[in-house]
Amino acid sequence: MGAIDDGMGKTEASHLFKISRNTIDLWLKKRK
């Protein structure tokens, strides 16, 4: 999640780390 915190877009991060956008959204919700 550090990449997103540093300004990377969710879509770009999902491709880079080979995970779905939905997974990123779930992680961000859990982290709050």
C-alpha distance matrix in Angstrom:
0.0 3.8 5.4 5.4 6.3 8.7 10.2 9.5 10.8 9.6 12.6 12.2 8.7 10.5 13.4 12.0 10.3 13.3 11.9 13.2 12.1 13.4 11.1 8.0 10.4 11.4 8.1 7.9 11.6 11.7 9.6 12.2
3.8 0.0 3.8 5.4 4.9 6.1 8.8 8.9 11.4 11.4 14.4 13.1 10.1 12.8 15.1 12.9 12.0 15.4 14.8 16.3 15.2 16.9 14.8 11.6 13.8 15.0 11.8 11.0 14.6 14.7 12.0 14.1
5.4 3.8 0.0 3.8 5.4 5.1 6.6 5.6 8.4 9.1 11.5 9.7 7.1 10.5 12.2 10.0 10.1 13.6 13.4 14.9 13.7 16.1 14.5 11.2 13.7 15.7 13.0 12.2 16.0 16.7 14.5 16.5
5.4 5.4 3.8 0.0 3.8 5.3 5.1 4.6 6.2 6.6 9.9 9.2 7.1 10.0 12.5 11.4 11.5 14.3 13.3 13.8 11.7 14.0 13.0 9.3 11.0 13.4 11.3 9.7 13.3 14.8 12.8 14.1
6.3 4.9 5.4 3.8 0.0 3.8 5.4 7.2 9.3 10.1 13.5 12.8 10.8 13.7 16.2 14.8 14.7 17.7 16.7 17.2 15.0 16.8 15.6 11.9 13.0 15.0 12.5 10.2 13.7 14.8 12.0 12.9
8.7 6.1 5.1 5.3 3.8 0.0 3.8 6.0 9.3 11.2 14.1 12.5 11.0 14.5 16.3 14.4 15.1 18.3 18.0 18.9 16.9 19.2 18.2 14.5 16.0 18.3 15.8 13.8 17.3 18.5 15.8 16.7
10.2 8.8 6.6 5.1 5.4 3.8 0.0 3.8 6.4 9.1 11.7 10.4 10.0 13.4 15.0 13.9 15.2 17.9 17.6 17.8 15.3 18.0 17.6 14.0 15.0 17.9 16.2 13.9 17.2 19.1 16.8 17.4
9.5 8.9 5.6 4.6 7.2 6.0 3.8 0.0 3.8 6.6 8.5 6.7 6.5 10.0 11.3 10.3 11.9 14.5 14.4 14.8 12.7 15.8 15.5 12.1 13.8 16.8 15.2 13.7 17.2 19.0 17.3 18.4
10.8 11.4 8.4 6.2 9.3 9.3 6.4 3.8 0.0 3.8 5.5 5.2 6.1 8.6 10.2 10.5 12.1 13.8 13.2 12.7 10.1 13.2 13.8 10.6 11.7 15.2 14.5 12.9 16.0 18.4 17.3 18.2
9.6 11.4 9.1 6.6 10.1 11.2 9.1 6.6 3.8 0.0 3.8 5.5 5.1 6.0 8.7 9.8 10.5 11.5 10.2 9.2 6.4 9.5 10.1 7.1 8.4 11.8 11.5 10.4 13.4 15.7 15.2 16.4
12.6 14.4 11.5 9.9 13.5 14.1 11.7 8.5 5.5 3.8 0.0 3.8 5.4 5.1 6.4 8.7 10.1 10.2 9.6 8.3 6.2 9.9 11.1 9.1 10.6 13.9 14.1 13.7 16.4 18.6 18.5 19.9
12.2 13.1 9.7 9.2 12.8 12.5 10.4 6.7 5.2 5.5 3.8 0.0 3.8 5.5 5.3 6.2 8.7 9.7 10.3 10.4 9.2 13.0 13.2 11.0 13.3 16.3 15.7 15.4 18.5 20.4 19.7 21.4
8.7 10.1 7.1 7.1 10.8 11.0 10.0 6.5 6.1 5.1 5.4 3.8 0.0 3.8 5.4 5.0 6.0 8.0 8.1 9.1 8.3 11.6 10.9 8.5 11.4 13.9 12.7 12.8 16.2 17.5 16.7 18.9
10.5 12.8 10.5 10.0 13.7 14.5 13.4 10.0 8.6 6.0 5.1 5.5 3.8 0.0 3.8 5.6 5.4 5.5 4.9 5.5 5.6 9.0 8.5 7.3 10.3 12.4 12.0 12.9 15.8 17.0 17.1 19.4
13.4 15.1 12.2 12.5 16.2 16.3 15.0 11.3 10.2 8.7 6.4 5.3 5.4 3.8 0.0 3.8 5.6 4.9 6.7 7.8 8.7 12.1 11.8 11.1 14.0 16.1 15.7 16.6 19.6 20.8 20.8 23.1
12.0 12.9 10.0 11.4 14.8 14.4 13.9 10.3 10.5 9.8 8.7 6.2 5.0 5.6 3.8 0.0 3.8 5.6 8.0 10.3 11.2 14.4 13.3 12.0 15.4 17.3 16.0 16.9 20.3 21.0 20.4 23.0
10.3 12.0 10.1 11.5 14.7 15.1 15.2 11.9 12.1 10.5 10.1 8.7 6.0 5.4 5.6 3.8 0.0 3.8 5.6 8.8 10.4 12.9 11.0 10.2 13.9 15.0 13.5 15.1 18.3 18.5 18.1 21.1
13.3 15.4 13.6 14.3 17.7 18.3 17.9 14.5 13.8 11.5 10.2 9.7 8.0 5.5 4.9 5.6 3.8 0.0 3.8 6.9 9.5 11.8 10.3 10.7 14.1 15.1 14.5 16.5 19.2 19.5 19.9 22.8
11.9 14.8 13.4 13.3 16.7 18.0 17.6 14.4 13.2 10.2 9.6 10.3 8.1 4.9 6.7 8.0 5.6 3.8 0.0 3.8 6.7 8.3 6.6 7.5 10.8 11.5 11.2 13.5 15.8 16.2 17.0 19.8
13.2 16.3 14.9 13.8 17.2 18.9 17.8 14.8 12.7 9.2 8.3 10.4 9.1 5.5 7.8 10.3 8.8 6.9 3.8 0.0 3.8 5.2 5.2 6.7 8.8 10.0 10.9 12.7 14.5 15.7 16.9 19.2
12.1 15.2 13.7 11.7 15.0 16.9 15.3 12.7 10.1 6.4 6.2 9.2 8.3 5.6 8.7 11.2 10.4 9.5 6.7 3.8 0.0 3.8 5.4 5.1 6.3 8.7 9.9 10.6 12.4 14.4 15.4 17.1
13.4 16.9 16.1 14.0 16.8 19.2 18.0 15.8 13.2 9.5 9.9 13.0 11.6 9.0 12.1 14.4 12.9 11.8 8.3 5.2 3.8 0.0 3.8 5.4 5.0 6.2 8.7 9.9 10.6 12.4 14.3 15.9
11.1 14.8 14.5 13.0 15.6 18.2 17.6 15.5 13.8 10.1 11.1 13.2 10.9 8.5 11.8 13.3 11.0 10.3 6.6 5.2 5.4 3.8 0.0 3.8 5.4 5.1 6.2 8.6 9.9 10.6 12.3 14.7
8.0 11.6 11.2 9.3 11.9 14.5 14.0 12.1 10.6 7.1 9.1 11.0 8.5 7.3 11.1 12.0 10.2 10.7 7.5 6.7 5.1 5.4 3.8 0.0 3.8 5.4 5.1 6.2 8.6 9.9 10.6 12.7
10.4 13.8 13.7 11.0 13.0 16.0 15.0 13.8 11.7 8.4 10.6 13.3 11.4 10.3 14.0 15.4 13.9 14.1 10.8 8.8 6.3 5.0 5.4 3.8 0.0 3.8 5.5 5.1 6.2 8.7 9.9 11.1
11.4 15.0 15.7 13.4 15.0 18.3 17.9 16.8 15.2 11.8 13.9 16.3 13.9 12.4 16.1 17.3 15.0 15.1 11.5 10.0 8.7 6.2 5.1 5.4 3.8 0.0 3.8 5.4 5.1 6.2 8.6 10.3
8.1 11.8 13.0 11.3 12.5 15.8 16.2 15.2 14.5 11.5 14.1 15.7 12.7 12.0 15.7 16.0 13.5 14.5 11.2 10.9 9.9 8.7 6.2 5.1 5.5 3.8 0.0 3.8 5.4 5.1 6.1 8.9
7.9 11.0 12.2 9.7 10.2 13.8 13.9 13.7 12.9 10.4 13.7 15.4 12.8 12.9 16.6 16.9 15.1 16.5 13.5 12.7 10.6 9.9 8.6 6.2 5.1 5.4 3.8 0.0 3.8 5.5 5.2 6.6
11.6 14.6 16.0 13.3 13.7 17.3 17.2 17.2 16.0 13.4 16.4 18.5 16.2 15.8 19.6 20.3 18.3 19.2 15.8 14.5 12.4 10.6 9.9 8.6 6.2 5.1 5.4 3.8 0.0 3.8 5.5 5.6
11.7 14.7 16.7 14.8 14.8 18.5 19.1 19.0 18.4 15.7 18.6 20.4 17.5 17.0 20.8 21.0 18.5 19.5 16.2 15.7 14.4 12.4 10.6 9.9 8.7 6.2 5.1 5.5 3.8 0.0 3.8 5.6
9.6 12.0 14.5 12.8 12.0 15.8 16.8 17.3 17.3 15.2 18.5 19.7 16.7 17.1 20.8 20.4 18.1 19.9 17.0 16.9 15.4 14.3 12.3 10.6 9.9 8.6 6.1 5.2 5.5 3.8 0.0 3.8
12.2 14.1 16.5 14.1 12.9 16.7 17.4 18.4 18.2 16.4 19.9 21.4 18.9 19.4 23.1 23.0 21.1 22.8 19.8 19.2 17.1 15.9 14.7 12.7 11.1 10.3 8.9 6.6 5.6 5.6 3.8 0.0
